[in-house]
Amino acid sequence: MRGATHAKWAAGAVAVALTATACGGGGGGSSSGSGGANGIVSASWGDPQNPLEPANTNEVQGGKVLDMIFRGLKRYNPKTAKAENWLAQSITTKDSQNFNVTVKKGWTFSNGEKITAKSFVDAWNYGAYLKNNQVNAPFFQYIDGYDAVHPTTGQPSAKTMSGLKVTGPQTFTVRLSQKFSMWPDTLGYAAFSPLPSVFFTDHAKWLSKPIGDGPYTISSYTKGSQMKLRKWKNYPGPDKAKNGGVDLKVYTDNNTAYTDLTAGNLDLVDDIPASQLKNVKSDLNGRYLNTPAGIIQTIAFPFYNKNWNGKNSAKLRTGLSMAINRAQITKTIFENTRTPATDWTSPVLGTAGGYQHGLCGKACVYNPAEARKLIKEGGGIPGGRMTITYNADTGSHKEWVDATCNSINNVLHNNKACVGAPVGTFADFRSRITQHKMSGPFRAGWQMDYPLIQDFLQPLYYTNASSNDGKFSSPKFDKLVNQANAETDRTKAVKLFQQAEGVVRDQMAAIPLWYQNGSAGYSDRVSNVELNPFSVPVYGDIKVK
């Protein structure tokens, strides 16, 4: 979940939220009320970067909430990640460019408003419109008329996309600007969620307490403290919540969250600190999950900074990649809960889905001598010293960033060549990135939005794409992606995407580090805890004893 433009928080949205209990320990398990179907699950969390608008949330923490309060035309199966019809009765096409969509009857938003074709068309037009500053606007770029509502320069010449037409109470048509055979499979992503009329008529009110159509509703939110979600009893879908609600508690240090979990003050932590991986099984008596997920950790570069985008900078970036001892770091820091990356996607896709083991080749193999040679030929580290910026509040990033810098420093025989640069919170970290304030490499992990190779490549490396945070640009890459999207034969499309991935490799657009498993620990108060292929807890399935 990722984005390109910077959005503004509505004035007063946080101020009017109901007061909630402070985070950081005490009461998580004991104060959450009765058990069974009415029991409340307490879980660790981090404040979202932006307001929880579906088209304005492109990061993991906000995405967790959207996954609970919204349902769209498609939903990704929590076990297989397969895109399945949800609110869509049908999505049909004869040419992979013009689609007919029928929305199921009987669905409503939590305020009782019926969900119609207009609920989707209005939401998508809002998300795409330039003046609404939605970070996920590029997800709508394939719909005909997107360029008119979201031009690359100048002002919009239209407010709605010409490719969207409501044809009946529950039907609408979508005309794409080019053939895109896999387009329906993207519709499980949160940006394509429907929106109620109050979102448009009283936007500030909606932002203060978002209304969706998912299994949960938001009861209250206090930034920096917690968000309370409660089961929506009239939810019409088949995936009704098996608990009474979820309290998402904000932690700025996952070690504190882990301590609360082991003390019985918290039910769920889905980010086990690296320092605790040796002890987690014994600490939690086996209540620990370590499952493959569609996540890759990378190091990105600010291509808008001339120091990292010079004539020979590709050699510099490739040399740095070869200076990182991935095998040692994944073993010593992560206890083999990470696997050294050999491409820019994820093994979760499978070979048929586009994963290609070894595509990175020698560029991802630790080779100190070749690394020194390429770094020198690439002009050396700018100024003789580089930083790797990361957020310090979640993810145990300090440990692996320090280890990565140590690996680079050892290769260069210079213990000051690379240092970690922590930023206090994830929200602040993301704000600096989206405002293009990075002067050197930075952490850029990617959690798939939908299970397609396209999602690991286009949002990150296509010119001006939604999550191209470093502003990498390659006409050759863009051309191959366009050809892949237009290909109706999926096997041929995947091969074209892999060719585009070869461009990413040759330019070292980002350094792939390792594929990440989802890890989580839970208390003895809950059961039926699982992580989906996106490494997000399936909150609705958790049972409270």
N, C-alpha and C positions, 0 to 999 in steps of 0.2 A: 504494500500500500504506500504510494509515493507521489510526488508532485513537483510542479515547476514554478507556479506563481505563488505569491505571498498574500494570504488573506487576513482580514481584520476581524478582531473579536468585537461583537456588538457591544456598545456601551451599556454597562449595567447588567450584562448577562450573568456574570458570576455573583454580583451583589444580591440579586433577588433569589438566588438559589437557597433552599432551606439549609439550615445549619446541620452539620453532621459531626459524628464523633471523630476526634483526632486520630491520626495514624500512629504506627510505631510501637505497638505493643499493648497488651492488656485487653481482655474482653472479647477477642475475636471468636473464640469457641464458646466461651461461657455466657456471652450476652446475646447470642443470636437466636434465642427463643426456642420453641419446641422443635422436635425432630420430625421425621417422616416427610410427607408431602408439603408441609408448611415450614420445614426447617430452612434456615438461612445459611448459605455458604459464605465464608469469609475468605477472600483471596487477595494476594498481593497485586499491585498495579502501579502504573505511572500516569501522571497527567497527560492528556493528549496535547499535541502541539496546537491544534486549531479547534474551533467549534465543531460539534459533531454533525455537521451537514454531510450527507453521503458523498457529495462531489467535492468536499473540502477536507476529507480525512484520508491521508495517504501514509499513515504510519501504524505500527502494530498496536499501540495502547488504545488509540481511538478506534481502530478496527475491531478490537475485542468487543467493544460496546455496540458498535453498529451490527455486528454479527448476532447480538442478542435482541436488539430492538427493531431490526428490519428483516424483511424477506423480499426477494425479487422474483423475476421471471424464472430464473434458474437458481439452484442451490447445489453447492459442491458436497458430495457425499462425505460425511465425516470420517469414513473408513477408507474409501478408495479415491476420493477427490474427483470422481466422475461428475460432470455437469448434468444435473437432472432437472426436468421441468418441475417448477414449484407453483408460482402463480400463473405460469404459462400453461394454458390449455394446449396450445400448439404453436410452433414457429416453423413455417414452411417457406420454401423457395424453389424456384425452377432454374435459377441462373446464378446463385450464390452472390447476387447483388441486390435483388429486390426480395424483401421478406414480408410475409403476412403473419401478424402476431394476434393471437386470441387470448385474452386474459380470463382466467377462471372467475365464475360468479361466486358470491358468498363470502368473499374476503372483505374485511374492513380494517381501517386504522383503529388504534386503541381508543380514539374518541368517538367511534361509531360511524364515521364517514365511510361510505362505500368506496372500494378501490375500483377504478375504471381505467380504460385506455388513456384517458386524459391525465390520470394520476402519474402515469409514466411519461407521457409526451411532455407535459409541463415541467416535470422534474429534470428530464434530459435537456430540454431547452435552457432551463435555468443554469444547469451545470456547465453547459457549453458557452454561455454568453460571456464575453470578455469582461464586461463591467462588473460582473458578479465575483470576479477574482477567485474562482474555484480551482484549487490545485489539481484536481483530477479532470479538468476540462479536456485535456488531450485524449481521454478515453473515448470521447465522442467524435474524434477527428475523422472517422471513416464514414460518418453520416453525411450525405450530400447537403451542402449548404453550411457546413461547419466553418469554412473559410470566411463566409459573410458575417457570421456572428462572433468569430474569434480570429480576426486577421492577425498576421504576424507583425504588421505595422499599421499605424493609423487607427481610425475608429470603426466600429462595426457598422455595416450597411444594412443589417437586419437584426431582429431580436429573436427570431426563431429559425430553425433549420428547415430548409425546403424539403429535405428528405424524410421528414416526419409528418404523417397525416393521420388524424383520427378519422376512422371510417364507420364507427358505430360505438355504442356504449362500452363494449368490451373488445373492440378490435381496432388495430392501427397498422399502418404499413411503414416500413423502413426502406428507404433507397440509399444504398451506399455509393460513395464516389468511385469505388472500384470493387471488383470481386474480392470477397474475403470469406472463403469457405468455412473457416473456423470461427467466424464472428459470433454465432449463437452461444458458443461455449464461454465467451467472455462475460455473458450477462449475469453470472452469479456474483460478480464483483459488486461491492457495495455502492459504487458510483451510479449504478443503474437502478437503484432502489426507487420505488414510487414515493411521492410526497403528498401530504394532505393539503387542502386549500389554505389552512391557517398558516402554513409555511410562507405563503405568498402574501396573504392579507395582513398578517401581524407577525412579521419575521422576528422581531426582538422577543416577543412572547414565546415563539417556538424555540428560539435558541436557549432561552432560560430553562426550558423543560421540553426537550425534543419529544415529538409524538411520532411513533412508527407503527409497524404492522407485524412485529416479531413476537416471540413468546414472552418477552419481558417489557416492562415499562420503567422509565426512570422515576424514582420516588424523590431523590434529592441529589445534589452534587455541590460539594464545597471544594474548590480548587486547592490542591495541596493537602487535602485531608482524605476524603473518600466519596465514592458514588454508590448510592443505594439503588439497586434494581429489584423489582418485585414481579412475580409471576402474573401475567395477564390471564385471568381466569376465562375470558371469553375468546381467547386466541383460537382461530378457526383451523389452524394447520395441524398436521399429524404429529409434529415434533413438539408436543406440549412439554413444558418444563416439569421435571420430576422432583423439584424442590420448590420452596416458597419464595426464593429470591437469592440474589448474590450481592454481597457488600464488597466492592472493590476498594481496597485500602491503599493509599498512596505511600510508597516507600522510596526514599532517595538512596537507599543502600540495600542491596539484596541480601547482604549478610544479616542485617537487622530483621528482615523478613524471615529468613531461615531460622534465626534464633526464636522468633515468635512462633514459628511452626513447631519447632521441637519442644517449646514450652507449653504447647497446647492453646496458644492464644490466636492461632490462625489455622485455617483449614487447608489452604492450597497455596503453593508457591510454584510458579511455572518458569522459574529462572533460578536454578540451583547454582549458588556461587561455586566457581571453579575450585576454591580452596576447600570446599566441603564434599567434593565428588568422591574422595577416598572414604568418607565416613557416612555418606548419605544412606546407604542400605542398612547399616547397623543402627544408625540414629533413628531411622523411621521404621525399623522392623519390616523391611521389604516394601514399604508403601512408596515406591519410587518408580517413575516411568522414564525410559530412555528409548525413544522410538524415532525412526527415520522421518525426516521432514523436508519439505521443499524450501530449504534455506541454504544460502551460501554466504560466507563472510568474505568480503573483499576490501582492498584498500583503493580508494578513488583519488583522483588528482584534479586540481583546479586548472583546467585547460584555459581558463580565462586569465591565468597568470603566466606571463611570458617565460618565467623561469622554468615552467614545467611543460611548455609547448613550443620549444625551439626546434631547430632543424634536425638535431640528433637526439631529441628528448626521448624518442621511442627506445633507443638503446639504453638510456639512463633508466627508464621505467622497467625495461626487461632485465637489466642488470640487478636492480633492486629485488625483483621477483626471484631471481636465481640466488640471491643472498639470504633468503629466508628458509630456514630449516623446518619445513612444515611437519615432517614426520616426528621430529623431536618435540616440537611445541604441542602437537596434538596428543602425544603420549604423556609428557610430563605435566603440562598445564591442565589438559582436559580429560585425562584418564581414558583416552580413546573414545570419548563421546563425540569427537569430531574426526573426519576423514580428510586427509590432504586432497585438495581439489586438483583435478586434471583438466577441467574445462570451466565454463562460466554458467552452467545450468545446475542441475541436481539429479542424482541417480533415481530420485523418486519418479522422474518422468519415464524412465526406462528407455531402452534403445529405440523402440518404435516411436516414442514421444520426442526424441531429439537428443537425449543424453549421449555423449560420445566420450567414453573413457580415453584419456590420453590426447585429446585434441590440442591441449596446450603445449604438449611436447616438451622439449628441453627447457623451455622458458619457465616451467614450473618445477624443475628439478634442481635441488640444492647443488650448486657448483661454485665454490668460492673463487677459484681462479678465473673462470669465465665471467663471473659476476663483477669482479674487480676490473677486468678488461673492458666490459661493456659500459660500466659506470664511468670509467675514464674517457672512453670514446664518446659518451653522451654528454661530456662537458663537466662531469663530476656533480656532486650534490651542490645545488645553488647556495652560495655563501658558505659552503663547507659544513653546514649544519641544517638538518631537517627535523620537523616535528610531525608526529602522527596524532591528529586530534581525535578525541573520542569523548562520549558522555560517560561520566563517572557514576551515575546513579543506578544503572541496571546493566546486567550482562557480563560482569566480571571482566570488563574490557581492559582494565589496568594491567592485569596479569599477562594477557596475551600480547598487548601492545608493547609492554616492557620487554617481553621475551623476543618479540619480533625485532625491536630496536637493538637488543643485545646481539641477536644473530647478525644483523647488518653491521653493527659496530665491530664484531669479531672478524667478519670478512674483510672489512676496510682497515683493520688494525687501528681503529680510532674510537675510543669509548665516548666521544662527544658528537659523533656524526649524526646520530639519531636519538631523539628523546620523545617520550609520550607527552601529550598536551591535553590534560583533562578539562572538560567543561562540566560544570556542576550538575545540570539537569538535561534530560533528553530533549525537553521542549526548547531550551536555550540552544542546545547543540544543533537541532534541526533548523531553528531560526537563522543561525549563523550560516548554515549551509545554503538554505533557500535564498538568503540575501547575498550569496556569493562573496562571503567575507573570509574564505579559507585562503591562506597563503601557502599551504603545503598539503601533503597527503592527509586523508582523513578516513575514518571507519565508514564503510558503506555496505553493511550487510543487507541482503535481499531476501525477503520472504515472499514466495510466489503469491500473486493475486488470483491466478487461475492456472490449472495444470497444462500449460502449453509452452513450448520452447520460445515462442514469440514473446511471452511475458518476461522471460529472463534476459531478453535482448533489446527489443524495441523501446520499452519505457526507459531503459538505462542509457542506451548508446545512440539512438536515433537523434538526429539534429533537432534540438529544442523540444525533446520529448518530455513527458510528465515527470520523470525522475532522473533525468540527465543532469544531475546536480553539478557535475564537473564541467559541463558544456563541451563534451567531446563531440566532434563532428567529422564525418567521413562520407563524401558523396557515394563512394563505392559501397559502403555498408548500407546506406539509405536505399540505394538502387536494388540491392539484393533483397532487402526486407520487403520493399514494395512488390518485387516479383514473387516472393514467397507468399505474401498475403493474397495475391491475385490468383495463385495456383489452386485449382479445385481438387487436384489429386493430393491427398494429405502426405503420402510418402514423398512425392516430389517437393512439396512445400517444406517439409522437414529438412530435406537435403539442401535446399536453398538457404534456409535459416542457418544451417551448419556452415555453409560457405560464408555467410555474413559473420558468423562467430569467428571464422578464420581471420577476418579483418580486425576484429577486436583483439585477437591474439597477436597479430603482426604489429599492431600499434600499441599493444599493452594498454588498452583504454582503461583498464583497472586491473589490479593484481588479485587473482583468485587465491584465496588462502585455504579454506577448508569447507566441506559440507558439514552442516550442523544437524545433530539429532535434537529432537525436542526432549527436554528434561523437566520433570516436575516431581514434587513430593507433596504428600497429603496426610492429613491427620487421621486418627482412628475413628473420628466422628463421622466421616463420610466414606462412601463407596462408589463403585461404578465410575471411577475417574479415568478419563482417556484424553489423549491429545489427538487432534485431527492432523491430516498431512501438512497443514500450514503451521503446525506446532502451537496451536491455540487450544486451550481446554474446551471440551464440549460441555460447557457450563450447564446446559439444560438437562443433560443426562445424569448429572451428579445427584446421588441420593444421600440424604441426611438420616443418620440412624436415630 
